Amino acid sequence: MIDKMLGWLRHRREPVPDALWNVVIAALPFLQALNQDEQLRLRRLAEGFLAEKEFTAVGELELSDAICVSIAAQGCLPILELGLDFYRGWVGVIVYADEFIIPRSVEDEFGIVHEYQELASGEAWDGGPLLISWRDAQMAGSGYNVVIHEFAHKLDMLNGQANGIPPLPAQLSPGHWQQVLDAAYDDFCARVDAAADSAQEMLFDPYASENPGEFFAVMSEAFFETPALLRTEYPALYAQLAGFYRQDPASRIFRKAFGRQP
C-alpha cells in the first residue's frame, strides 16, 4: 500500500538545510565534481523539484528528507542546463525500499495477449509517476544510476515515446542524432552478443541492448557517472549527449581532479 507522504518540502519552495545538502552530496561522488556555481544551481533546481512533486513511500519504507533530497539532486543533474520545465507534465515520485514487481502484458504476432510480472528497480510512466527502488538508488556512483536512468526516460518521453530521441535543441540535427544513436546501439548490441559467447564482462549495463530507449537511458547514466569511459568508447555519442544536456562531465571531472581543462 502506498502511504507516508513527504511533509516538510511538499508543495513548498523551502531551502534545503546546509547540513542535509552536504550529507547528500558527500554520498554522491559524481556531484562533487560540480563547481560552486553548478552546485548552487543544482540545489535550487532540487528545491524547486521538491516543491512541485509529490513523494510517496510504499509499505514500510520510512520516507526521510535525505531520501527525497538525494533523489531530487540526482534527478535534477540532467536538467542542470535545461531547466525544471523539462520535468513538466507529471507530479509523482514513488519510492520503494527495494526492487518491486510490475505487471506487464505483450501481444504476440497472432494477437494473443500474454501477461507476466517483471522485477524492476525503476520505472517511468508517460504522464504518470516515476518509481524508484531506494536500495538501488543508493548504488549510484560507478556507472549504475537508477535515478538518472528513469529521469532520462522522462526527458525521452517529451517527444511522445521513449525511443532514444528526446526534444533536441536547434543546434543538433535530428538526422545526425539518429545516425549516431543507431550506430552506437548496433555496435553495443554486437558487443553484448560477443560478451555472452565469451563470458566477457561488459563496460556498460547490457540492459541497454533492449531497445534504443533503454540505450539512451543507460548511456545517460554513463554520461554523468563514467563520462571519460563513455567518451573513449563512443565519442560521437558522447558529443551528441553533451549537446543535448549542454554539459561536459568528462571535462568537469578532469578539471576537478587536476585543476585545469583537459
TORSEPA-408508 format. One record per atom (N, C-alpha, C): y, z negated, x negated. Coordinates in steps of 0.001 Angstrom, whole numbers, padded with zeros to 6 digits, always signed. Example, Ala and Ser with C-alpha at 12.3 -4.5 7.8 and 13.67 -1.06 7.14 Angstrom:
BEGIN
-005690-007800-013190
-004500-007800-012300
-003300-007800-013200
-002250-007080-012850
-001060-007140-013670
+000030-007870-012900
! end
This chain:
BEGIN
-001194+000000-000838
+000000+000000+000000
+001250+000000-000877
+002240+000793-000475
+003464+000892-001264
+004440-000194-000821
+004913-000980-001792
+005833-002053-001452
+006668-002402-002669
+007299-003583-002635
+008056-004125-003758
+009158-003187-004236
+010162-002996-003437
+011233-002076-003796
+012226-002752-004731
+012763-001954-005657
+013732-002456-006620
+014988-002922-005899
+015539-004045-006328
+016702-004590-005668
+018018-004424-006385
+018114-004887-007632
+019432-005080-008237
+020175-003801-008554
+019475-002674-008742
+020172-001429-009025
+020043-000406-007894
+019324-000752-006870
+019086+000219-005815
+020378+000541-005068
+020707+001832-005032
+021883+002341-004329
+023189+001756-004849
+023217+001256-006078
+024448+000687-006626
+024605+001170-008050
+025800+001611-008377
+026067+002090-009727
+026546+000911-010566
+025581+000111-011038
+025900-001050-011859
+025520-000781-013306
+026275-001314-014257
+025913-001139-015665
+024574-001809-015974
+023778-001150-016796
+022561-001778-017293
+022968-002795-018354
+022526-004041-018258
+022899-005050-019259
+022527-004607-020672
+023373-004949-021629
+023145-004549-023022
+021768-004971-023521
+021402-006213-023253
+020125-006729-023757
+018955-005921-023211
+018996-005586-021930
+017924-004813-021308
+017874-003400-021883
+019017-002763-022014
+019067-001411-022565
+018518-001380-023992
+018889-002350-024789
+018436-002397-026183
+016923-002576-026280
+016358-003389-025390
+014903-003584-025370
+014198-002276-025011
+014733-001572-024031
+014133-000304-023603
+014186+000727-024725
+015333+000878-025361
+015491+001863-026434
+014588+001529-027618
+014456+000243-027920
+013626-000178-029057
+012165+000213-028869
+011729+000328-027627
+010332+000681-027343
+010098+002186-027290
+011174+002972-027420
+011077+004428-027301
+011702+005083-028525
+010935+005271-029590
+011483+005768-030862
+012221+007092-030746
+011775+007988-029881
+012420+009295-029771
+013833+009194-029192
+014160+008085-028537
+015526+007872-028055
+016420+007264-029128
+015815+006656-030126
+016600+006034-031189
+017282+007066-032076
+016825+008315-032029
+017441+009370-032832
+018758+009853-032242
+019040+009501-030995
+020312+009887-030379
+021469+009216-031102
+022559+009962-031291
+023729+009335-031900
+024429+008450-030874
+025484+007785-031286
+026143+006795-030427
+026665+007428-029144
+027279+008591-029258
+027805+009267-028073
+026677+009683-027138
+025598+010212-027687
+024464+010638-026862
+023816+009453-026163
+023671+008345-026864
+023084+007159-026234
+023957+006648-025102
+025270+006687-025297
+026174+006230-024242
+026063+007131-023018
+026032+008437-023238
+025927+009364-022110
+024572+009249-021419
+023514+009038-022202
+022197+008824-021602
+022197+007564-020745
+022833+006535-021237
+022894+005270-020497
+023637+005452-019181
+024728+006192-019196
+025487+006429-017966
+024674+007274-016986
+023962+008260-017502
+023096+009060-016630
+022003+008203-016007
+021394+007340-016804
+020336+006464-016296
+020878+005533-015216
+022075+005014-015434
+022691+004147-014423
+022940+004917-013132
+023422+006153-013255
+023628+006976-012072
+022326+007304-011368
+021295+007569-012146
+019981+007863-011575
+019448+006657-010810
+019556+005488-011403
+019088+004267-010750
+019858+003991-009465
+021126+004386-009436
+021939+004166-008244
+021551+005109-007112
+021066+006298-007468
+020784+007320-006462
+019338+007324-005968
+018415+006850-006783
+017000+006969-006443
+016407+005637-005994
+015374+005723-005183
+014629+004545-004742
+013379+004386-005596
+013205+003216-006156
+011991+002898-006915
+011099+002008-006060
+009830+002357-005983
+008869+001509-005281
+007630+001353-006148
+006934+000251-005959
+005697-000005-006695
+004522+000011-005736
+003358+000288-006275
+002138+000337-005476
+001256-000859-005815
+000729-001487-004780
-000237-002568-004975
+000345-003782-005660
-000341-004232-006700
+000012-005488-007348
+000996-005330-008507
+001445-004132-008777
+002396-003937-009869
+003711-004633-009565
+004188-005431-010507
+005490-006075-010385
+006541-005124-010943
+007387-004612-010075
+008384-003621-010477
+009583-004323-011102
+009596-004386-012415
+010669-005084-013128
+011833-004147-013413
+012976-004755-013764
+014136-003959-014166
+013812-003124-015400
+013037-003678-016321
+012692-002961-017553
+011891-001697-017250
+010971-001763-016298
+010186-000586-015922
+011100+000506-015388
+011987+000131-014486
+012869+001117-013862
+013838+001730-014865
+014399+000905-015735
+015341+001418-016730
+014623+002313-017729
+013404+001953-018116
+012640+002777-019047
+012356+004153-018453
+011919+004199-017212
+011641+005481-016563
+012920+006292-016421
+014009+005637-016039
+015282+006341-015881
+015778+006896-017210
+015678+006109-018272
+016157+006556-019589
+015351+007753-020083
+014025+007669-019978
+013187+008792-020409
+013413+010019-019534
+013502+009790-018235
+013661+010904-017315
+014997+011601-017415
+016013+010888-017862
+017346+011486-017973
+017576+012172-019313
+016686+011976-020283
+016849+012672-021562
+016877+014192-021383
+015987+014790-020587
+016047+016248-020419
+017357+016750-019812
+018061+015926-019059
+019312+016374-018432
+020539+015820-019142
+020367+015385-020385
+021485+014814-021136
+022668+015766-021174
+022403+017062-021322
+023469+018062-021387
+023554+018901-020111
+022750+018558-019112
+022721+019330-017872
+023418+018616-016723
+023275+017300-016657
+023914+016534-015598
+022947+016102-014512
+023322+015060-013802
+022451+014433-012809
+022176+015337-011613
+023029+016324-011385
+022829+017215-010244
+021520+017988-010348
+020973+018109-011556
+019702+018806-011723
+018538+018022-011113
+018762+016766-010757
+017733+015973-010077
+018082+015770-008603
+018773+016730-008054
+019150+016656-006642
+017943+016976-005753
+018053+016591-004486
+017068+017027-003500
+015859+016134-003327
+015805+015022-004033
+014693+014076-003861
+015196+012680-004216
+014551+011658-003680
+015101+010308-003853
+014102+009279-004376
+012820+009572-004349
+011835+008527-004606
+011130+008612-005938
+010949+007448-006580
+010088+007297-007748
+009074+006215-007405
+007800+006588-007367
+006734+005654-007018
+005961+005326-008283
+005838+004042-008578
+005232+003605-009833
+003907+002903-009547
+002858+003395-010183
+001530+002794-010109
+001270+002007-011388
+000421+001010-011308
+000075+000246-012503
-000705+001096-013496
-001565+001971-012981
-002454+002773-013830
-002633+004140-013174
-003592+004898-013651
-003875+006196-013046
-004234+006017-011575
-003997+007046-010797
-004180+006956-009353
-004884+008213-008853
-005410+008127-007647
-006175+009236-007071
-005301+010013-006094
-005331+011337-006230
-004586+012221-005342
-005577+013147-004633
-005542+013199-003299
-006414+014145-002590
-005919+015576-002785
-006826+016479-003057
-006487+017881-003266
-007306+018752-002314
-006833+019954-002111
-007609+020954-001380
-007316+022325-001971
-008325+023158-002012
-008165+024505-002550
-008969+025469-001686
-008386+026630-001443
-009066+027650-000643
-009699+028677-001571
-010995+028927-001395
-011672+029875-002276
-011476+031307-001786
-012102+032257-002480
-011919+033680-002182
-012466+034073-000820
-013303+033224-000226
-013870+033511+001088
-013112+032807+002211
-012014+032138+001865
-011215+031453+002866
-011703+030069+003214
-012677+029571+002479
-013207+028230+002730
-012382+027211+001952
-011938+026167+002635
-011121+025127+002009
-012024+024027+001468
-011869+023725+000202
-012640+022666-000445
-011712+021490-000735
-012125+020306-000340
-011330+019103-000574
-011979+018257-001663
-011134+017680-002509
-011634+016838-003591
-010552+015839-003986
-010907+014905-004840
-009959+013908-005326
-009773+014067-006828
-008545+013857-007271
-008223+014022-008688
-007536+012768-009212
-007962+012319-010389
-007328+011179-011042
-006106+011686-011798
-004955+011062-011578
-003707+011548-012166
-002917+010414-012804
-002137+010769-013808
-001220+009812-014434
+000209+010051-013993
+000441+011187-013344
+001764+011512-012845
+001672+012668-011873
+002683+012797-011041
+002704+013867-010051
+004146+014069-009595
+004534+015322-009441
+005865+015644-008925
+005695+016526-007702
+006270+016123-006590
+006167+016889-005356
+007492+017580-005084
+007429+018846-004754
+008628+019618-004467
+009354+019023-003263
+010559+018532-003486
+011336+017918-002420
+010914+016510-002080
+009844+016034-002705
+009328+014703-002423
+009442+013794-003616
+008727+012687-003585
+008856+011699-004656
+008180+012132-005947
+008474+011381-006977
+007839+011541-008287
+006957+010326-008511
+005704+010543-008884
+004728+009464-009051
+004414+009284-010533
+004395+008031-010981
+004206+007729-012395
+003223+006573-012563
+002289+006716-013492
+001456+005596-013930
+002208+004845-015027
+002512+003579-014789
+003263+002819-015780
+002459+002633-017066
+001166+002474-016948
+000332+002356-018148
+000492+003587-019028
+000475+004763-018422
+000637+005993-019194
+002062+006147-019704
+003035+005707-018912
+004430+005805-019349
+004671+005008-020620
+003915+003929-020805
+004076+003101-021999
+003450+003734-023242
+002738+004845-023077
+002146+005541-024226
+003118+006521-024870
+004333+006580-024374
+005318+007533-024888
+005602+007298-026360
+005887+008399-027060
+006337+008257-028434
+005651+009126-029457
+004516+009727-029124
+003795+010517-030124
+003404+011891-029594
+004182+012410-028683
+003910+013734-028136
+003381+013725-026726
+002946+012570-026247
+002482+012433-024863
+003508+011617-024096
+004097+012210-023068
+005119+011501-022303
+005026+011927-020848
+004356+011115-020038
+004141+011464-018641
+005454+011498-017867
+006435+010692-018266
+007721+010684-017562
+008438+012014-017770
+008614+012417-019025
+009273+013693-019298
+008491+014842-018664
+007178+014769-018698
+006329+015810-018100
+006658+016003-016624
+006680+014921-015870
+006907+015042-014428
+008353+015408-014108
+009295+014905-014895
+010689+015277-014671
+010912+016748-015019
+010178+017267-016008
+010258+018694-016322
+009767+019528-015144
+008720+019061-014467
+008263+019750-013256
+009380+019793-012213
+010107+018700-012066
+011204+018675-011098
+012256+019729-011432
+012559+019888-012709
+013511+020923-013121
+012942+022309-012838
+011676+022495-013137
+010998+023772-012908
+011023+024142-011429
+010872+023145-010556
+010807+023382-009118
+012145+023779-008501
+013231+023643-009257
+014540+024011-008714
+014610+025494-008364
+013736+026298-008940
+013671+027724-008602
+012671+028011-007492
+012118+026952-006905
+011230+027134-005764
+009773+026863-006032
+009328+027000-007272
+007937+026708-007605
+007843+026340-009076
+006817+025555-009395
+006619+025133-010784
+005825+026205-011515
+006539+027210-012017
+005894+028347-012673
+006323+028520-014124
+007024+027519-014664
+007469+027606-016047
+008804+028279-016229
+009477+028609-015118
+010779+029272-015202
+011805+028449-014433
+012458+027489-015089
+013498+026696-014437
+014764+027535-014266
+015769+027027-013588
+017031+027775-013468
+017707+027907-014830
+017781+029109-015343
+018265+029338-016698
+019775+029536-016733
+020422+029089-017806
+021853+029349-017967
+022096+030831-018235
+023347+031251-018086
+023679+032673-018192
+023322+033263-019548
+023378+032438-020599
+023131+032966-021944
+021656+033205-022244
+020772+032771-021357
+019341+033006-021547
+018869+034107-020601
+018206+035099-021154
+017686+036207-020362
+016373+035804-019693
+016288+035893-018361
+015021+035569-017690
+013854+036405-018209
+014120+037680-018494
+013063+038531-019008
+012563+038087-020370
+013500+037710-021247
+013107+037250-022576
+012400+035906-022485
+012899+035019-021610
+012236+033728-021398
+010776+033952-020996
+010572+034833-020016
+009217+035112-019538
+008348+035679-020650
+008920+036572-021441
+008173+037180-022543
+007740+036136-023564
+008672+035261-023946
+008367+034216-024926
+007359+033223-024359
+007573+032808-023103
+006666+031852-022466
+005253+032424-022379
+005143+033670-021937
+003823+034288-021785
+003102+034401-023124
+003841+034808-024158
+003222+034970-025477
+002720+033633-026013
+003549+032599-025877
+003154+031274-026360
+002000+030718-025536
+002057+030923-024229
+000996+030428-023346
-000339+031106-023658
-000313+032423-023822
-001545+033150-024142
-002122+032684-025477
-001252+032492-026465
-001710+032015-027769
-002311+030621-027650
-001655+029770-026863
-002151+028402-026714
-003507+028385-026019
-003661+029185-024979
-004951+029244-024279
-006057+029711-025220
-005729+030663-026083
-006713+031122-027066
-007068+030002-028038
-006078+029209-028418
-006338+028070-029307
-007231+027034-028620
-006992+026802-027342
-007813+025839-026598
-009262+026309-026552
-009465+027590-026281
-010825+028133-026241
-011504+028005-027605
-010756+028313-028665
-011322+028227-030013
-011649+026788-030382
-010770+025869-029976
-010998+024455-030283
-012219+023922-029550
-012434+024408-028332
-013603+023971-027559
-014896+024409-028234
-014865+025574-028844
-016066+026087-029519
-016349+025364-030829
-015279+024879-031475
-015440+024275-032804
-015241+022767-032822
-014966+022183-031631
-014683+020744-031517
-013467+020351-032348
-012539+021280-032483
-011315+021034-033251
-010291+020300-032391
-009555+019386-032995
-008534+018634-032269
-007285+019486-032101
-006694+019429-030910
-005507+020222-030608
-004233+019491-031038
-003220+020263-031414
-001924+019687-031775
-001144+019262-030536
-001371+019963-029429
-000702+019662-028163
-001765+019461-027079
-001382+018796-026009
-002309+018477-024925
-002940+019755-024358
-004262+019871-024396
-004933+021067-023859
-004645+021314-022382
-004199+020283-021675
-003874+020445-020254
-002809+021515-020047
-002041+021813-021083
-001010+022845-020989
-001593+024214-020677
-002886+024392-020892
-003515+025692-020637
-003850+025909-019163
-003604+024897-018310
-003942+025015-016891
-003206+026173-016223
-001916+026266-016458
-001078+027316-015880
+000288+027265-016556
+001134+028285-016386
+002440+028288-017058
+003327+027100-016693
+003204+026588-015464
+003995+025425-015077
+003624+024193-015879
+002322+023967-016055
+001880+022837-016875
+002216+023066-018347
+002169+024312-018781
+002534+024632-020161
+003992+024264-020421
+004877+024623-019495
+006293+024273-019639
+006477+022764-019700
+005778+022023-018843
+005930+020568-018807
+005403+019916-020078
+004233+020347-020552
+003661+019773-021777
+004521+020123-022989
+005004+021354-023056
+005851+021740-024183
+007216+021044-024126
+007648+020670-022944
+008871+019866-022834
+008647+018475-023415
+007460+017909-023183
+007106+016640-023835
+007209+016783-025351
+006594+017834-025873
+006604+018059-027320
+008012+018325-027828
+008799+019043-027057
+010170+019374-027454
+010980+018123-027741
+010794+017088-026932
+011579+015864-027104
+010900+014827-027999
+009590+014848-028096
+008896+013805-028862
+008421+014261-030238
+007924+015471-030331
+007467+016013-031631
+008107+017386-031851
+009429+017432-031874
+010121+018729-031912
+009872+019545-033172
+009764+018881-034322
+009532+019626-035566
+008194+020358-035513
+007190+019709-034942
+005876+020336-034804
+005949+021536-033871
+006628+021380-032743
+006751+022488-031798
+007521+023643-032426
+008586+023334-033140
+009387+024384-033779
+008578+025137-034832
+007685+024432-035507
+006830+025076-036507
+005774+025966-035857
+005131+025470-034813
+004027+026200-034185
+004503+027324-033269
+005582+027068-032531
+006094+028054-031577
+007617+028138-031687
+008131+028726-032766
+009581+028750-032994
+010366+029464-031897
+009838+030559-031377
+010557+031285-030330
+010630+030461-029047
+009545+029774-028719
+009548+028912-027533
+010501+027746-027730
+010487+027156-028925
+011410+026055-029207
+012848+026509-028991
+013191+027699-029458
+014555+028208-029315
+014931+028379-027846
+013988+028845-027031
+014263+029002-025604
+014463+027648-024925
+013623+026681-025259
+013772+025340-024686
+015083+024708-025129
+015465+024927-026386
+016744+024403-026876
+017901+025025-026105
+017773+026300-025764
+018812+026954-024980
+018882+026441-023563
+017725+026146-022973
+017727+025618-021610
+018233+024185-021563
+017650+023323-022394
+018035+021908-022370
+019368+021652-023071
+019838+022641-023856
+021097+022524-024608
+021040+021368-025606
+019865+021178-026168
+019647+020135-027165
+018795+020699-028301
+018894+020052-029465
+018097+020428-030633
+017483+019159-031218
+016433+018639-030592
+015853+017366-031041
+015335+017389-032475
+014846+018524-032955
+014341+018584-034330
+015460+018299-035321
+016613+018924-035113
+017760+018668-035989
+018280+017250-035804
+018216+016762-034586
+018675+015399-034299
+017852+014372-035078
+016543+014527-035059
+015669+013589-035766
+015851+013714-037274
+016016+014933-037778
+016255+015138-039210
+017558+014461-039622
+018591+014644-038801
+019891+014038-039107
+019786+012517-039133
+019025+011952-038202
+018854+010504-038150
+018125+010001-039388
+017138+010770-039851
+016321+010340-040988
+017026+010517-042323
+017808+011619-042461
+018360+011958-043773
+019889+011945-043823
+020520+011697-042677
+021971+011581-042662
+022709+012891-042794
+022026+014003-042571
+022672+015313-042662
+021894+016315-041820
+022504+017472-041572
+021826+018521-040834
+020797+019209-041728
+019706+019716-041161
+018701+020415-041967
+019239+021733-042519
! end
